[in-house]
Amino acid sequence: MTTPPSAPDTIVLIHGFWVTPRSWEHWKTHYEGRGFRVLTPAYPGFEAEVEALNADPTPIAEVTLPAIVESLSALVRGLDRPPILIGHSAGGTIVQLLLDRGLGAVGVVLNSAPTEGVTVVPLSQLRSAWAVLKNPANRHRAVGLTEEQWHYAFTNTFSDEESRALYRRYHVPASGRILWNSVLANLMPGPQDAHVDYANDARPPLLFVSGGEDHIQPPVVQRSNAEHYRGDTVTELREYPGYAHLLPAQTGWERIADEVLDWALAHATGPRPQVGAQ
């Protein structure tokens, strides 16, 4: 008789680009209130506060996706019990990469950036990332957004006042290297940094959550990414009409936070990773 896996007692919240772990501040408190240990790890070099990273974005320009994934892999492997992984935007891509390695008990991705092989590129997505993609030299830079660009990409359903306040609280530049590499990945032979095995039957369950008004990772991108998975494991998609990209900070986020956590607890059947697994 197989012993069922223990229910996760830890939630790992993984941030995306143009923000830091601070963007999870409300979800962290909310989940702690439900009795969970909640970790909000930073990318390597992102341990500084938002204000410091805006003053000196050198760590952002230097970071790589493999370094981020290795850092988070080590954190998850070091836990006593496989956690619930929740990622937003680029953090959603990272969650998919971790799940593909057998890490975590279950994954939820909010307005996720795609993994390699998803070639749908809506005009709103291109416009949202144009600050980086308009200049190939940005591959070697950390590139920020203006308040206007932030409002279009992250907070298009928010008031101007709300958008400005969130910009000042959360915004940092993003890695031009990683964004450009994600664009070029589908043009290069062989697996690149954001490659996953879409037929991996051992991958823990995965829920895609899509904001219906998201500009930078619109629902069509989420649907395409979810449809790529063909392994014999759970992959589901939920769409929340009226929500923008910065869904974790939009009015009504509490309901979504509770619903995705309930889904994760109901589907948390992922295996404990093997020590040293890659």
N, C-alpha and C positions, 0 to 999 in steps of 0.2 A: 504493500500500500504506500502510495506516495504522500508525503507530508505536504499539505498546502503551504504556499509561501506566507510568511508573516505579513500582516498589513503594514504598509510603509508608515513610518513615524516622522519622516523628514521630507520636506519639499525644497527643491533647488530651483530658484528663479533666475533665469539667464537673460540678461539684457541684450538689446540689439545695438545697432549703430546710431550715431548722433545723440546717444544718451549713455548713462552709466547705471550702476546698481541703484542709484537714488530713485530712478524711475519706478522701482518696485516698492517704494516706501509704504504705500497704503496696503498693498497686497500682503506684504510681510507682516504688518501689524494685524491685519484681518485674519490671516491663517494662524498666526501665533495665538490669537484669541480663540481659535478652534482647537487648540491643544497641540499643534505641530511645531517641531523645530523647523525653522525656515532659514535657509542659507541664500545669500544674494552675492555670489562671487563676482569679482571684477575680472576682466581680461588682464593678462599680464601687463603690468605697467599702468593700469587704470585705477590703481588703489587710491590715487589722490582724489580730492574733491573736484566737483565740476569746475569751480572757479580756478583751481590750479591747472587743470587740463586745458582750459581755455587760454590761460596765460602762457603755458608752455605745452603745446600738443605733440612734442617730440615722441613720447611713448606711443601715441596713436599712429603716427607716420611709420613707426618701426614694427608694429605688431603684425603677425601673420596668422592666417586661419589655422594652420597646423599647430602653432604654439598655443593658441586659445584652446583648441580641442584637447591637446595633451594636458594642459593645466587642469581643465575641467574633468577630464578622464581620471586623473590622479585623485582629485577631490572625491569623485563618486566612488572609486574603488576603495578609498579609505574609510568609507562609512560602514557601520555595522550591518546595515540593512539596505537593500536597493531602494532609492528614493523615488518620489514622483518628480519628474523633470517637466518644468514649464518654461517655455521660451517665447520671447516676443521678437518679431521681425527677424533680424539676423540671428537672434537667439533661438528662433525656431529652426533655422538651418542647423545650428549647432546641436540642438536636441535631436534632430534626425540623425546626425552623424554619431552621436553618443548611443542612441538606440541601436543603430546598425552594428555597433561593436558589442551589443548585448548588455550595455550599461543602463541602469535604471530599471524600475519595476513597470513603468508606464510613462508615456509622454503626451504632453499637450502643447500645441504650438499656436500662438495667437498672431494672426496677420503675418505668417511666416514668409521670410525670403525663401526662394526655391533652392532645391538641391540641383546638382548637375543633371542635365538632360531635359529640364523644363524650359522650353524655348518660347513660351508665350510672353510677349513683351508689349503690353498695352501702352498707348500714348501717355496716359497719366503716369505710368511708372517711369517712362523715359523722361518726362518733364520733371518728375520728382527728384531723379538722380542726376539731372543735367548739370548741376553745379560741379559734380565730379567728372562726369563723362565728356563734357564739352572740350576737355583739354587732356591729351594723353600724358602730358607732363605731370598730371595729378597722381599718376601711379606712384610717385615718390613723395607724396605730400599727405598731410592731414587737411581735409577740406570741410569747412563749416557751411552752414546754411544761414541766409539772412532771415530776419523775422518773417518776411513775406514768403520766402521759400519754405520755411518751417510750417507756416499756416497752410500752405497748399498741400504739402506732403504728409504732415502729421495730424493737423488739427482743423481740417477744412469744415467740420461740422460744429466747431467751437466758436464762441464769440471772439471778436478781436482782442478784447481784454483778457479773456481766459487764455488765448493762444500766446499772447505776449508774456503773461505770467509764467506759463509752463516753459516757454522758450528760455526765459532767464533762469528758471530753476533747474532744468534738465539738459539743455542743449550743450553738446561738445562737438568738435569736428569729428569726421569719420575717416577711416583708412582708405585713401584712394587706391592703394595697392590691392586690398581685398576686393573692393568693388569692381575695379578694372579686371582683376583675375576672374571674377565670377562671370563677367560679360564674355571674356575670351575663352572660358572653359569649354563651351560647346563647339568651339571652332578648332580646338586642339586635339590631337590624337591621344587616346589612352585616358585613364581616370585622372582627374584633377583633384584639387583640395576638397571640393564639396561633393565628391562622388559617394553614393550609397548603393547597396545592392537591393534593388527594388523587389527582388524575388526571395529575400531573406526570410525564411519561415521561422527563424528563431528570434526575430525582432520583437520586442515588447509592443503591446498595443499603442496606437497613436491616434490622437484626435486633432484634426485641423479645425481651428476657430477663425472665422473670417468676418471682418467688419464690412457691412454692405456698402459703405461709402468710402472705403479705404482707397486712396489714390496711389500710394507707392507699392502696395502689395494687394491689388484688388481681388475680388472673389474669383475671377477667372484664373488667376495665378494659383490660388489655393486649390481650386478644383483640379487644375491640370496636375499639380504636384501630387495630390491625393490619388488621382487616377493612375499615376505611374506605378504605384505599389500594386503588386500582383502576387505577393507571397501569401501563404496560408496563415495569416494572422490578422488581427483586428485593425482596420483603418477606417475611421469615420470622419465626417465633415459636418460642421454646424455653421450656419450663417446668422449673424445678428444685424438685421436691417438698421440703418441709421447711424452705425458706428464708424468712426474714422480710424486712421492707423494707430493713433495713440489711445487705443481702446482701454488699456489699464488705468487711464486717468479720466475717462469720460464718465459723465453722470450715468449711474446705473451699473457701474463696474462691479459692485458687490454681488449682484445677482449672477453675473457671468462667472465671477470668481468662485462662487458656491456651486454653480452648476458644473463647471469643469472639474472642480475637486471631487464632487460626488461621482462624476463619470470616471475619473481616474481611480478612485477607491473601488469602484465596481469592476474595473478591468485590470487591476494591478496584479498581473500574473507573471510578470517578467522574471526570468531566472537570475540568480545571483551570478555576477560576472566572475570568470576565472582569474585568479591572481596572475598579473602579467599579460592578460589578453590584449591583443592589439585590434 
